[in-house]
Amino acid sequence: MASRLRADITPATRAVGVTWVQSTTGVRTPLRELAAVVAEANRGRAEQDRCLLIVDGVHGLAAVDEDPARTGADVFVSGTHKWLFGPRGTGIIWVKPDAIQHFVPTVPSFDWRTPTSNLGPGGFVAYEHLFALPAAVDFQQQLERARVAARIAELSTQVKEGLATISGVTQRTPRDPAVSAGIVCFVVDGCCARASRGTLARQADPDHRRAVCPAVPADRDIDPEHTRGDRQGLASARRSPVSTTWPRAAGRPSG
């Protein structure tokens, strides 16, 4: 991935946008390696010609034991309602201090405390969200990021191992936790979302299913002994065009 990026960057490239964890494959992008490639491309450039690394981190934030500010990204953007358990409709934008000069607000803002906050839109804030998000951050800090990430990796590995035992299921997500996170994507032979109904049909990509493993499920919710009925339902989905079965191992469908 890094070598391909190195080959594609030209002197005219001003921004590289990447997704930290791909929602359709579950693959985790090596941000530090990509940041090193962008830094290499910036050597010798004038500041106004700088190439910025912009990261969509929604499926990595609070799911991976990594500090986004130390990955080498110039801009990190993420919703906070997923792995951080924040309110829907909330998100963060983090900009490296020496990169903020490359941004100009496009709409008036009511918040001029910092150059980054000035990038937010004007209008009245949703105070219930404003007050709830710090509580979500405090909760994660009490759990400790490393412990949460380890638990997510443990549960994801259980899901992958379980799916590997089901005939007709092909996983898209790597088995190695180092290149994946909390999403496990897979396809079921002979079953597509267009032909199915209910939960599976509501997933964004009609060609695959996606399981998510937040840190909260108990082992019994994923252990094959307790999910035998779900495993049988998933296997039978290959034979039934109207199956609505979703394995409890998935936790829940996620957008």
N, C-alpha and C positions, 0 to 999 in steps of 0.2 A: 504494500500500500504506500509506504514512504517512497519507494523507488519510483512508483508511477507518478506520485505527486511531484517529485523532483523533475521528472521528465516533462511534466505538463506546465510547470510554472515558467512564465516568460518575463522579460523585463517590463512588459505592460501589465502584468498581473498586479492588482491592487488589493484583492481580498480572496481568501480561501475559506469557504464555508464547509464545515463537516458536522456530522451527527456523531455524538459520543457513543451511543448505543443504538444500533439500527432497529427500528420497530418491526420490520418485516423479516429480519433474519436473526435478531438477537446478538449480532456480532458487535463486540466492543472495539471501537477505533483506538489505535495507539496514539493518544494525543501528544505525548511527550516526543515521540519519534517524528510526528508530523510537524510539531512546533520547531523541532531542530531543523527540518527541511526548510521551513519558512524563514527561520533566522539565517540560515545559510544563503538563501536567495536575497535577503536584505543587506548582506554585507556589501559595502561600497555604494549603496543607494543613498540618495539624499532623503531627508525625512519626509518630504512631500511625495516621494515616490515609494514610500514604505508599503509593503504588503502586509495586511492584517490577517490573523487567524481568528475566525469567528466560529464559535462552537454552540450548537444546539445540544444542551446537556440534560434534557428533561428525563431521560431514562437512565442517567448515570448519577445525577445528584441524589445523595442519600442512599443510593443502592451500591455504590462503589466506594471503597476506602481510599479516597483521593481528594485532595484539596484543589478545586478548580483553579484557584489563583496561582497554583504552583505547577500547573500542567504546561505552561508556556503559551496559553491562549491570550489573545489580546482582548477579546470580547467573549463573555460567557453568558448565554441566555437560557433560562429554564423556567418552565412552569413549576409550581410547588405543590400542586394537588395530588401528585402521584406518589413517589417514594418518600417524600418528606411528610406526607399526610397533612398538608396545608389545605386551606379552603379552595374550592374551585374558583377560577377566575383570578388567581393570584400568580405572580411570577417575579423573577428577579432579572436584572441586567447588571452584570459586573463588567467594568471596563478598566483595563490596565491604566494606571495613572498617566503614563507617558503616551498613551494612545488616544486619550480623550480629545486632544487637539484636532483629531481628524473627523470629529463629529459636530454637526450643527443641528440644533433642535429645529424640527419642521413645524411644530405647533407651539403656541404659548404654554408655559407651565406655571403652576402655582407653587412650585417647590424649587427654590434656588439655593438650598443649603449646600449642595455640592454640584460640580459640573455634571456628574452622572445623573443625579436626581433631576436635573434640569431637562434631561431628555424625555422625561415622562410627560404624558398629556395633561392638559389643564382640566379643571372641573373638580367637583367635590369627590373626595375619596370615600370608599366603602369602609367605614370605621370598624364594622364587625370583622371584616377581613384583615384590616390593618392591625387590629388587636389580636386576632387569632393566629396569624402567621408566626409572630415571635414565640407563642406558646408551642407551636409545632416544632420550631427550632430547638427550644428548651427541652422538649420531650426527646428529640433525637440525641441531643447532647447528653442527657441523663442515661440513655441507653448505650451511648458511645458508638461512634461511627464504625470503628473496626469490628465491634461485636455484631452490629446490625449487618454489615457487609458480609461477614463470615456466615451469619445465619442465612442470609439470602442465597449465598453460594451453596450452602449445604442443602437447602430445600430445592434449589434449581437442579442440583446434581441428582437428587432423589427423583425428580420429575423426569429428567433425561434418562436415567437408568430404567425407570418404569416404562417409558415410551419405547425404549429399545426392545422390550420384551413383547410388544404388541405387533402382530403380523399386519403388514400393510401400512405401517406408519413410518414415514421418513422424516428425520429431523433436519431442520435447516440451521439450527443453532449449534456452534461448536461445543463439544463435550468439555473442553478445557475451560475452567473458570477464569483463567487469565485473559481470555479473549471473548468473554461473555459476561453477562450480569444477571439480572433477575427475570429476563424474558426468555421463554423457550418457544420457538416457532417450529411448526411441523406441518406436514401434509398427510392426508389420509387417502390412500388409493381408492378411486371409485366414488369419492364423495367430494362435492364442491359446495361452497356456500350458496351459490345461485340455486342449487337444487334443494337445499335444506331450508328449514324454517327456524324461527326463534332466535336464540342466543347466537348460534354460529353464524346465521345469516347477517347479523348486525355488524360483524367484523369488517374493517375497512378493506382488507385485501381478500378478494374472493378465492384466492388460490391457496391460502394457508390458514392454519389455526394458530392461536397464540395463547400461551399460558404465562401467567405472571405469578411470582413467588415473593410477596412481601414477607417481612420478618415475623408477622403475627401468627400464621397458621401453626397448629400443633402437629407433631410428627404423625399422629394418627390420621390426619387429614390427607396425608400424602402416602403413607405406608400402604403397599399393595394389598395387604391383608384386609384393610378397612375400605379400600376403594375398588374391590373386585367388581362390584356392580357397575361402577363408572367405567372401568376398563373394558368390561363386556359391552357396555353401551357404545363406547368409542369404536370398538372393533366392528360392531354391528352397523355403525354409521356408513361403512363402506357398502353395505347391502341395502340400506334404506334411504331413499331420497328425501324423506321428511323427518329425519332424526333431529331431535332437539337436545340430545344428551351432551352435557358438558362435564368433563371430569372434575371432581372436587380438587384434584391435584393442581388444577389451574388457578385455584384461589377464586378468580372471577375474571370475566372478559375485561379487557382494558382498552381504552381508546388511544 
